[in-house]
Amino acid sequence: MSVEATERIEPTPAPSQAPLIKIEGIKKYFPITRGILIQHKVGDVHAVDGVDLEVYPGETLGLVGETGCGKSTLARVVMRLFDPTEGRIWFDGQDITELKGGDLRALRREMQMIFQDPYASLNPRKTVGTIIGTPFRLHRTVPRNTVKSEVQQLMELVGLNPEHYNRYPHEFSGGQRQRIGVARALALRPRLIVCDEPVSALDVSIQAQILNLLDDLQEEFKLTYLFIAHDLAVVKHVSDRVAVMYLGKICEMAEGDTLYRTPKHPYTGALLSAVPVADPKMARLKQRIILEGDVPSPIDPPSGCRFHPRCPRAQFPRCKEDEPQLLPQHPGQVAACHFPLEDRTIEAPAS
């Protein structure tokens, strides 16, 4: 497909409802300093560098990419755990970029997070009842004398035995610990839950259980998920739309089926080509895309297209000098590439 033909495709109209989360031009730089007594700035780590995203009520937006591409940093910026260097964040139409104090505390009831490592995200010195009940006590959403019963109801909801209220985290398996994290995130009945690789530290069979639990909870409580992962098979299972991130920028975004069937960015194609397929016939149809070299340093990202040093389709000097913009490819699909992949370059098996 030519670049000219690509640019003539009209984008799919946005959903009629307003986005629950909207971020525009988000950048997050971490300063690099030198010196002992007197420190001076010598550079920045460009963790997130100009990201626009919209997450609509009730949907699951998957965010994928290699380790170090900025996925978790973006999640923490959305949660206001990190202040953005530039850009704006809206939650349900309200600008929350600079919220402080009591206003930010009230926002925490609407936005919660499930962390990646269930071994590190739970305080080993506190019982499960105390861990799950902490949001109730901090925000005072239920009477103090009903906290225990509320916690036990949550434990039962996520598949834990309410009788284990007084046990400590080390007495649970990895999957059970992640269920504790899910119960804690669900305590305040939030509208948005950011799932930061919630199953990457678990066994495959346990991953399926947690993913099914998240799906059931989303349907029951009308939750909205921002689901971060590097496992494309997991993202395909849970996501309505998928955004692919590389070195701090979104390089492609589409509905799940479209992205897996016809990826347009070479980086997306390379990721999908590396996913193993159980069917030998389907595996033979796949064309493997091998990337050479390492991911560039976010301290000094490449000029032009950030993927050009590793891209098998790069053409110079255009890819080195001109930064591509996210342009429509298929209805509902955008990609930032001067020379996108042709249709059916990657043959994905039917789910």
C-alpha positions in Angstrom: 0.0 0.0 0.0 1.4 3.4 -1.0 1.8 6.3 1.4 -0.5 8.5 -0.7 -3.3 5.9 -0.6 -2.8 5.5 3.1 -3.3 9.2 3.8 -6.6 9.3 1.8 -8.3 6.8 4.1 -10.8 8.5 6.4 -10.6 7.7 10.1 -13.4 6.0 11.9 -15.6 8.5 13.8 -15.1 8.6 17.5 -17.6 6.9 19.7 -20.6 9.1 20.6 -19.9 8.9 24.3 -17.1 11.1 25.9 -13.9 9.4 26.9 -13.5 8.5 30.6 -9.7 9.2 30.4 -8.2 11.5 27.8 -4.5 12.4 27.7 -2.9 14.9 25.2 0.8 15.5 24.6 1.9 13.7 27.7 5.6 13.8 28.3 7.5 12.5 31.4 11.2 13.2 31.6 13.4 12.1 34.5 16.4 14.4 35.0 19.9 13.1 35.1 22.2 14.9 37.5 25.9 14.8 38.4 27.8 16.0 41.4 27.8 15.3 45.1 27.5 18.6 47.0 26.3 20.7 44.1 24.3 18.7 41.5 23.7 19.9 38.0 21.4 18.6 35.3 23.2 16.9 32.4 20.3 15.4 30.5 16.9 13.7 30.6 15.5 10.2 30.3 12.6 10.5 27.8 10.4 7.9 29.4 7.2 9.1 27.8 7.5 11.6 24.9 4.3 12.9 23.5 1.4 10.4 24.0 -2.3 11.0 23.1 -4.8 8.4 24.3 -8.5 8.1 24.9 -10.1 5.4 27.0 -13.9 5.1 26.8 -16.2 3.9 29.6 -16.6 0.2 29.8 -13.8 -0.7 27.4 -10.4 -2.3 27.8 -7.5 -0.5 26.2 -4.4 -2.7 25.9 -1.0 -1.1 26.0 1.9 -3.3 24.8 5.6 -2.9 24.1 9.1 -4.0 25.0 10.4 -3.6 28.5 11.6 0.0 29.0 9.3 1.5 26.4 7.5 3.7 29.0 4.2 1.7 29.6 4.4 1.7 33.4 5.6 5.3 33.5 2.6 6.3 31.4 0.3 4.4 33.8 1.7 6.2 36.8 1.2 9.5 35.1 -2.4 8.7 34.3 -2.9 7.7 38.0 -1.2 11.0 39.0 1.5 9.1 40.9 3.9 11.0 38.7 3.4 14.6 37.6 3.7 15.0 33.8 6.5 17.1 32.4 4.1 18.4 29.7 0.6 17.7 28.5 -2.9 17.5 30.0 -5.0 14.7 31.6 -8.7 14.7 31.7 -10.9 12.3 33.8 -14.6 12.3 32.9 -14.2 15.8 31.4 -12.3 17.2 34.4 -8.8 18.5 34.0 -6.8 16.6 36.6 -3.3 17.5 35.5 -2.6 19.8 38.5 -4.9 18.4 41.1 -3.5 18.5 44.6 -4.5 17.8 48.2 -8.1 16.9 49.0 -9.2 17.1 45.3 -6.6 14.5 44.3 -7.5 12.4 47.3 -11.1 12.4 46.2 -10.0 11.4 42.7 -8.3 8.3 44.1 -11.8 6.8 44.7 -12.5 6.8 41.0 -9.0 5.4 39.8 -7.2 2.4 41.3 -4.3 0.3 40.2 -3.3 -3.4 40.2 0.4 -3.8 40.4 2.7 -6.2 38.5 4.3 -8.1 41.4 2.0 -9.6 44.0 5.0 -10.4 46.1 6.1 -6.8 46.4 2.8 -4.9 46.3 1.5 -6.3 49.6 2.8 -5.3 53.0 4.2 -8.5 54.5 3.6 -7.1 58.1 -0.1 -6.6 57.6 -2.9 -9.2 57.5 -5.0 -9.6 54.4 -8.0 -8.0 56.2 -6.0 -4.9 57.0 -4.6 -4.6 53.4 -8.0 -4.9 51.7 -9.7 -2.7 54.4 -7.2 0.2 54.2 -9.1 2.0 51.4 -12.3 1.9 53.5 -10.4 3.4 56.5 -8.6 6.1 54.5 -11.6 7.3 52.6 -14.2 6.5 55.2 -16.7 5.2 52.7 -18.3 2.7 55.1 -18.8 2.8 58.8 -15.8 1.5 60.8 -17.8 -1.4 62.4 -18.8 -2.8 58.9 -15.3 -2.8 57.4 -14.6 -6.4 58.3 -17.8 -7.6 56.7 -17.2 -5.5 53.6 -13.6 -6.9 53.3 -14.9 -10.5 53.6 -17.5 -9.9 50.9 -14.7 -8.6 48.6 -12.6 -11.7 49.4 -15.4 -14.0 48.5 -16.1 -11.9 45.3 -12.5 -12.4 44.0 -12.4 -16.1 44.9 -10.7 -16.0 48.4 -11.9 -17.7 51.5 -13.3 -15.1 53.9 -12.1 -17.2 56.8 -8.5 -16.2 55.8 -9.1 -12.6 56.9 -6.4 -12.7 59.5 -3.7 -14.5 57.4 -0.6 -12.8 56.1 0.5 -12.5 52.5 3.3 -15.0 52.8 0.6 -17.7 53.5 -0.9 -17.3 50.0 0.2 -18.4 46.6 1.1 -16.0 43.8 -2.3 -16.2 42.2 -4.1 -15.7 45.6 -1.9 -12.7 46.3 -2.9 -11.1 43.1 -6.5 -11.7 44.0 -5.8 -9.7 47.1 -4.5 -6.9 45.0 -7.6 -7.0 42.8 -9.9 -6.9 45.9 -8.0 -3.9 47.3 -8.3 -2.1 43.9 -12.1 -2.9 43.8 -12.8 -1.8 47.4 -13.8 1.8 46.6 -15.8 0.7 43.5 -13.7 2.8 41.1 -14.6 3.6 37.5 -11.1 3.1 36.1 -8.6 0.4 37.0 -5.0 0.5 35.6 -3.7 -3.0 35.4 0.1 -2.8 35.2 1.1 -6.3 33.9 -1.1 -8.0 36.5 -0.4 -11.6 35.3 3.2 -11.4 34.1 4.6 -12.9 37.4 2.1 -15.8 37.4 2.0 -19.3 36.0 0.0 -19.7 32.7 -2.9 -21.5 34.3 -3.1 -18.9 37.1 -3.0 -16.1 34.5 -6.1 -17.5 32.9 -7.9 -17.5 36.2 -7.0 -13.9 37.0 -7.9 -12.7 33.4 -11.3 -14.4 33.7 -11.8 -12.8 37.1 -11.0 -9.3 35.7 -13.4 -10.0 32.8 -16.2 -11.0 35.2 -15.7 -8.0 37.4 -15.7 -5.6 34.5 -19.0 -6.9 33.4 -20.5 -6.9 36.9 -19.3 -3.4 37.9 -19.0 -1.7 34.5 -15.3 -1.1 34.9 -12.9 0.5 32.5 -9.4 -1.0 32.2 -6.1 0.3 31.0 -4.4 -3.0 30.6 -0.6 -3.0 30.3 1.4 -6.1 29.2 4.2 -7.3 27.0 2.5 -10.6 26.3 0.5 -10.1 23.1 -1.6 -13.3 23.6 -2.8 -11.9 26.9 -3.6 -8.5 25.4 -5.5 -10.1 22.6 -7.7 -12.0 25.0 -8.7 -9.1 27.1 -8.6 -5.9 25.0 -11.1 -4.1 22.9 -8.4 -1.8 21.4 -4.7 -2.1 21.5 -2.0 0.6 21.5 1.6 -0.3 20.7 4.3 1.7 22.3 8.0 2.1 21.4 10.6 4.2 23.1 8.1 6.5 24.7 5.7 7.0 21.8 2.6 5.3 20.4 3.5 3.8 17.1 0.2 2.0 16.2 -3.3 1.7 17.6 -6.3 -0.3 16.4 -9.1 -2.6 17.5 -7.7 -5.9 18.6 -8.9 -8.1 15.7 -7.6 -5.5 13.1 -4.2 -5.1 14.7 -3.6 -8.9 15.0 -4.9 -9.5 11.4 -3.2 -6.6 9.6 -0.5 -4.8 11.5 0.8 -1.8 9.7 3.8 -0.7 11.7 7.0 -2.9 11.3 7.5 -3.0 15.0 4.0 -4.4 15.6 4.6 -6.9 12.8 7.8 -8.0 14.4 6.1 -8.5 17.8 3.3 -10.5 16.3 5.6 -12.6 14.2 7.4 -13.7 17.4 4.2 -15.1 19.0 4.3 -18.9 18.9 1.3 -20.6 17.2 0.1 -24.0 18.3 -1.2 -25.0 14.8 1.8 -26.1 12.6 -0.1 -25.2 9.4 -0.8 -21.6 10.7 2.8 -21.4 11.9 4.2 -22.1 8.5 2.1 -19.2 7.0 3.6 -16.7 9.4 6.5 -14.6 8.1 9.0 -13.9 10.8 10.4 -10.4 11.0 13.8 -10.3 12.7 14.8 -7.1 14.4 18.5 -6.3 14.5 20.3 -4.3 17.2 19.2 -3.1 20.6 16.6 -0.6 21.7 18.1 2.9 21.6 18.7 4.8 24.8 15.8 7.0 26.0 18.4 9.5 27.1 19.2 10.3 23.5 16.5 8.9 21.3 17.0 8.7 17.5 15.9 11.5 15.2 13.0 11.1 12.8 11.3 7.8 13.3 12.6 6.3 16.6 12.3 2.8 15.2 14.5 3.4 12.1 17.8 2.0 13.4 16.1 -1.4 13.8 13.5 -1.2 11.0 13.9 -3.6 8.1 11.8 -1.3 5.9 13.6 2.0 6.7 14.4 4.2 3.8 16.9 7.0 4.1 17.0 9.9 4.6 13.3 10.2 5.1 12.9 7.8 8.1 16.0 9.3 9.8 15.0 13.0 9.3 11.1 13.1 9.3 9.1 12.0 12.3 6.0 10.1 11.2 2.6 11.0 12.5 -0.2 8.7 13.4 -2.2 8.4 10.2 -5.3 6.3 9.3 -4.6 2.9 7.7 -7.8 0.9 8.0 -11.0 2.1 9.7 -10.2 2.5 13.3 -6.5 1.8 12.8 -3.7 4.4 12.9 0.1 3.9 12.6 3.1 6.2 12.6 5.1 4.8 9.7 6.3 6.3 6.4 6.3 2.8 4.8 3.6 0.7 6.5 3.4 -3.1 6.0 1.2 -4.4 3.3 -2.0 -6.2 4.2 -1.6 -9.9 5.4 2.1 -9.6 6.0 1.5 -11.3 9.3 -1.0 -14.2 9.1 -2.7 -14.4 12.5 -4.7 -17.5 13.5 -8.3 -17.1 14.3 -9.1 -17.0 18.0 
